[in-house]
Amino acid sequence: MADKPVLYGFNGSTYVRTARMVLMDNEVDYDQVHVNVLEGEPKQPEHLKRHPFGKVPVMDIDDMRLRECDAICRYIDETGKGPSLQPDDPKTRAKMNEAISVFTSYGYDALMGAAGYHLFPELIGGRNDDALSKSLADSQTLNALLMDWADPFICGKEPTLADYMLAPMIYYVSLTPEADNIITGKLARWWAAVQEIESFKATEPDMG
Ligand SMILES: N[C@@H](CCC(=O)N[C@@H](CS)C(=O)NCC(=O)O)C(=O)O
């Protein structure tokens, strides 16, 4: 395994952007192999050897191979130089863990359904209006749940890993006509705050 950490995944992936934000906050020097989701590269044999379910990000770091964005980000956060993105207080930490689980289990698909309809229809099996209606309804449910404690970040005054997970996906939603339906109320206040995070600004994907 190389001495320098290697991140596998392309900059258009929301989960890869989350990892890149945490890597930047922690001043980690790393190489990147741009495994492109839009070209189907995660499902090619070369990447399936790294992640048998064909997903990015994957990271080679400190003589281990790590899959899954949450595991990668927590490791970088816990071993790196940056301010911690995981609250010490057990209650606040529980709310962060809840938000990450809600996002990865239900939120990613709901928001991707809305963003993908306009931006990446090929990634969601084509444009389907019934599926879009369900995604919009699920996005409303999700936002109410995630913004339960928000002030302005999901867990209060400081950003946590939960904000870093959600922000790259809301970026895509913000580029679509669904922005006015989805980014409302506390989510709109959250979105204004998130856009000021330096590593978020620095990792904006090139949309061509
Ligand atoms: N559970 C994975 C999910 C990662 C994921 O869904 N990545 C997307 C890109 S944002 C991907 O690799 N998609 C490729 C595919 O499904 O073919 C994690 O948390 O890292």
The ligand as an SDF file (V2000), in Angstrom:
LIG
                    3D

 20 19  0  0  0  0  0  0  0  0999 V2000
  -22.7670    3.5610    1.7930 N   0  0  0  0  0  0  0  0  0  0  0  0
  -21.8290    4.2330    0.9170 C   0  0  0  0  0  0  0  0  0  0  0  0
  -22.5940    4.9000   -0.1840 C   0  0  0  0  0  0  0  0  0  0  0  0
  -21.6870    5.5830   -1.1840 C   0  0  0  0  0  0  0  0  0  0  0  0
  -22.4230    5.9160   -2.4680 C   0  0  0  0  0  0  0  0  0  0  0  0
  -23.6410    5.7040   -2.6000 O   0  0  0  0  0  0  0  0  0  0  0  0
  -21.6640    6.4280   -3.4110 N   0  0  0  0  0  0  0  0  0  0  0  0
  -22.2080    6.6760   -4.7220 C   0  0  0  0  0  0  0  0  0  0  0  0
  -21.6990    8.0110   -5.2610 C   0  0  0  0  0  0  0  0  0  0  0  0
  -22.2380    9.4150   -4.2860 S   0  0  0  0  0  0  0  0  0  0  0  0
  -21.7140    5.5910   -5.6340 C   0  0  0  0  0  0  0  0  0  0  0  0
  -20.6360    5.0660   -5.4450 O   0  0  0  0  0  0  0  0  0  0  0  0
  -22.5130    5.2160   -6.6420 N   0  0  0  0  0  0  0  0  0  0  0  0
  -22.0690    4.3050   -7.6430 C   0  0  0  0  0  0  0  0  0  0  0  0
  -23.0800    3.2790   -8.0010 C   0  0  0  0  0  0  0  0  0  0  0  0
  -24.0380    3.0810   -7.2210 O   0  0  0  0  0  0  0  0  0  0  0  0
  -22.8770    2.6730   -9.0270 O   0  0  0  0  0  0  0  0  0  0  0  0
  -21.0070    5.2410    1.7320 C   0  0  0  0  0  0  0  0  0  0  0  0
  -21.5380    5.7720    2.6970 O   0  0  0  0  0  0  0  0  0  0  0  0
  -19.8430    5.4740    1.3880 O   0  0  0  0  0  0  0  0  0  0  0  0
  1  2  1  0
  2  3  1  0
  2 18  1  0
  3  4  1  0
  4  5  1  0
  5  6  2  0
  5  7  1  0
  7  8  1  0
  8  9  1  0
  8 11  1  0
  9 10  1  0
 11 12  2  0
 11 13  1  0
 13 14  1  0
 14 15  1  0
 15 16  2  0
 15 17  1  0
 18 19  2  0
 18 20  1  0
M  END
$$$$
